[in-house]
Amino acid sequence: MNQQKFVYVLDDDAEARASLATVVQSLGYPALEYESAEAFLEQFEPNRRGCVVADVRMGGISGVELVHRLQEQDLNLPVVVVTGFADIRLAVSAMQAGAVTFLEKVGRPGEIADAIEKAMEHEEIRHEAVSERDDYRSRIDSLSADERDVLLRVLDGKPNKVIKKELDIGLRTAELRRANVMRKMGARSLAELVRMTLVAGLAPPALEMSELPQQQEQSKAS
C-alpha cells in the first residue's frame, strides 16, 4: 500500500497560501498550510512523505534557508520555491542549495501543477534511495563486532591471509567470518558488497572501484 503524500504550502500571505492550496487539492494531494517556515518545521512529522511549496521570501526563515534546514535534518522533502520577479536571484540561490525548481507568483495553475508533480517524482526517487540506504545499514548492524572487523579489512582490499595476521585469528576463522559477512549482507560478489557499504556510507573513501578486479583475484588466491 502506497503511503499518502502531502504538499506543505508555506507563505506568509494568507490569500496566496489559499490559492496554492486550491491547486494542490485539485491534483488530489492533501494541502497543509503554514504561515511560516518556523511553524512548519515545528509541526512537521518526519514519517510523512510529500513536498514543500514555499515562498522564497518570508518573515523569519526564508525559502533558501528552509532548503538548507531540511538537508541538515536529512528530511526527504523536495522544495519548490515561489518567487516574485524581484526575487529571481533568491530563487536561483534556493535551487543551488537543492530546491527542485521555482515558480513565479504570476504563474499559471498548470505550471504549479507541473512543478509539484516534478517534486513528487524527485521525492519518490529519494525515498527509494533512502530506503535502500537504511536497509544496508540494518544489514551492517546485524554483523557482530568480529565480522565488522573483517568487513572493514575486506573493503580495504586485504586478502584472508592478511586479515588472519592482523586480527590474530586462524585462517579458517577469517574465511568463516568473511563468508558470514557476505551472507548477512546478501552480497553475491565483492563488487556488490562494496556498493552496499558505499550506499550505507561505511566504505573507506580511499577504496576505488578500479581496484576491485585485483582484489577479487587476491581473495580467490587466498
VEXKE-99930 format. One line per 10 residues: for each residue z, x, y of C-alpha. Coordinates in steps of 0.02 Angstrom, whole numbers, plus 50000, padded with zeros to 5 digits. Each point is the difference from the previous one (the first is absolute). Layout:
N
Z,X,Y; ... .
This chain:
222
50000,50000,50000; 49948,50072,50168; 50138,50023,50128; 49980,49899,50159; 49944,50097,50152; 50058,49968,50178; 49927,50043,50170; 50130,50056,50125; 49947,49954,50177; 50086,50104,50135 .
49973,49960,50184; 50118,49974,50146; 49882,49867,50068; 50046,49836,49913; 49830,49919,50033; 49903,50150,49932; 50116,50007,49850; 49973,49817,49959; 49812,50018,50018; 49995,50145,49878 .
50113,49907,49879; 49878,49854,49999; 49857,50114,49948; 50109,50080,49866; 50046,49832,49926; 49818,49947,49997; 49971,50146,49881; 50132,49934,49882; 50135,50129,50039; 50176,49955,50059 .
50024,50065,50178; 50170,50068,50050; 50020,50018,50188; 50106,50128,50095; 50017,50028,50186; 50034,50186,49978; 49979,50142,49878; 50189,50023,49999; 50026,49821,49939; 49870,50025,49866 .
50073,50164,49936; 50175,49923,49996; 49948,49847,49901; 49862,50070,49888; 50029,49989,49812; 49927,50159,49920; 49949,49912,49839; 49879,49886,50093; 49815,50041,50006; 49872,49971,50137 .
49946,50075,50166; 50052,50006,50182; 49903,49941,50152; 50087,50073,50152; 49969,50010,50187; 49978,50184,50041; 50104,49982,50159; 50166,49910,49981; 50169,50018,50083; 50102,50123,49899 .
49912,50073,49848; 49811,50005,50029; 49867,49965,49871; 49968,50188,49986; 50184,50039,49969; 50008,49857,49874; 49865,50084,49896; 50104,50160,49998; 50159,49905,49953; 49917,49913,49853 .
49935,50166,49935; 50169,50084,50021; 50081,49861,49898; 49862,50011,49868; 49958,49815,50024; 49832,49948,49932; 49946,49888,50145; 49830,50034,50079; 50000,49967,50187; 49866,49918,50108 .
50036,50030,50184; 49948,49877,50134; 49954,50072,50169; 49938,49955,50172; 49856,50095,50078; 50119,50113,50098; 50090,50053,49840; 49853,50067,49900; 50074,50176,50004; 50161,49932,49925 .
49899,49914,49864; 49913,50164,49959; 50170,50085,49991; 50060,49864,49881; 49850,50026,49886; 50028,50188,50003; 50178,49963,49947; 49939,49895,49854; 49959,49824,50061; 49857,49919,49903 .
49904,49940,50152; 50023,49919,50170; 49950,49836,50080; 49969,49956,50180; 50101,49852,50060; 49839,49914,50050; 49932,50020,49823; 49931,49852,49905; 50097,49919,49856; 49871,50067,49877 .
50036,50178,50054; 50186,49972,49978; 49971,49928,49828; 49891,50150,49950; 50133,50122,50061; 50137,49912,49901; 49896,49998,49842; 49962,50184,50023; 50186,50035,50019; 50037,49902,49842 .
49872,50103,49905; 50088,50158,50060; 50167,49925,49947; 49935,49966,49825; 49938,50178,49980; 50163,50072,50066; 50103,49884,49891; 49910,50058,49844; 50023,50182,50052; 50187,49976,50032 .
50020,49908,49835; 49915,50143,49910; 50109,50128,50090; 50160,49906,49958; 49947,49982,49818; 49975,50187,49982; 50164,50036,50088; 50086,49885,49877; 49923,50096,49855; 50059,50165,50076 .
50175,49927,50019; 49999,49960,49813; 49989,50186,49960; 50157,50094,49954; 50054,50148,50106; 49935,50119,49866; 49832,49911,49995; 49985,50007,50190; 50029,50188,49991; 49855,50013,49880 .
49891,49882,50104; 50021,50106,50157; 49949,50156,49904; 49851,49913,49921; 49944,49949,50175; 50018,50181,50052; 49873,50047,49865; 50122,50084,49881; 49963,50000,49813; 50132,49958,49870 .
50041,50182,49965; 50044,50030,50182; 50098,49837,50011; 50096,50052,49844; 50050,50164,50079; 50046,49929,50170; 50109,49861,49929; 50070,50108,49860; 49952,49875,49865; 49902,50009,49838 .
49812,49983,50000; 50010,49843,49894; 50123,49924,50124; 49883,50039,50144; 49855,49920,49906; 50103,49843,49960; 50058,49980,50180; 49824,50020,50062; 49940,49869,49876; 50140,49883,50055 .
49946,50022,50181; 49821,49953,49958; 50057,49851,49897; 50124,49930,50127; 49877,50024,50142; 49860,49921,49899; 49886,50146,50041; 49857,50039,49882; 49957,50167,50079; 50070,50131,50117 .
49880,49942,50136; 50067,49823,49984; 50179,50062,50006; 49964,50098,50159; 49921,49848,50081; 50150,49891,49957; 50123,50122,50076; 49892,50024,50154; 49995,49811,50026; 50188,49994,49974 .
50023,50140,50126; 50077,50125,49879; 49868,50130,49960; 50018,50170,50087; 49875,50009,50144; 49943,50172,49942; 49926,49927,49841; 49811,49988,50022; 49891,49887,49894; 49879,50146,49979 .
50132,50088,49896; 50006,49863,49869; 49866,50063,49878; 50086,50169,49990; 50170,49918,49976; 49934,49888,49863; 49932,50151,49906; 50169,50085,50019; 50092,49850,49931; 49883,49990,49851 .
50024,50185,49966; 50189,49982,50007 .
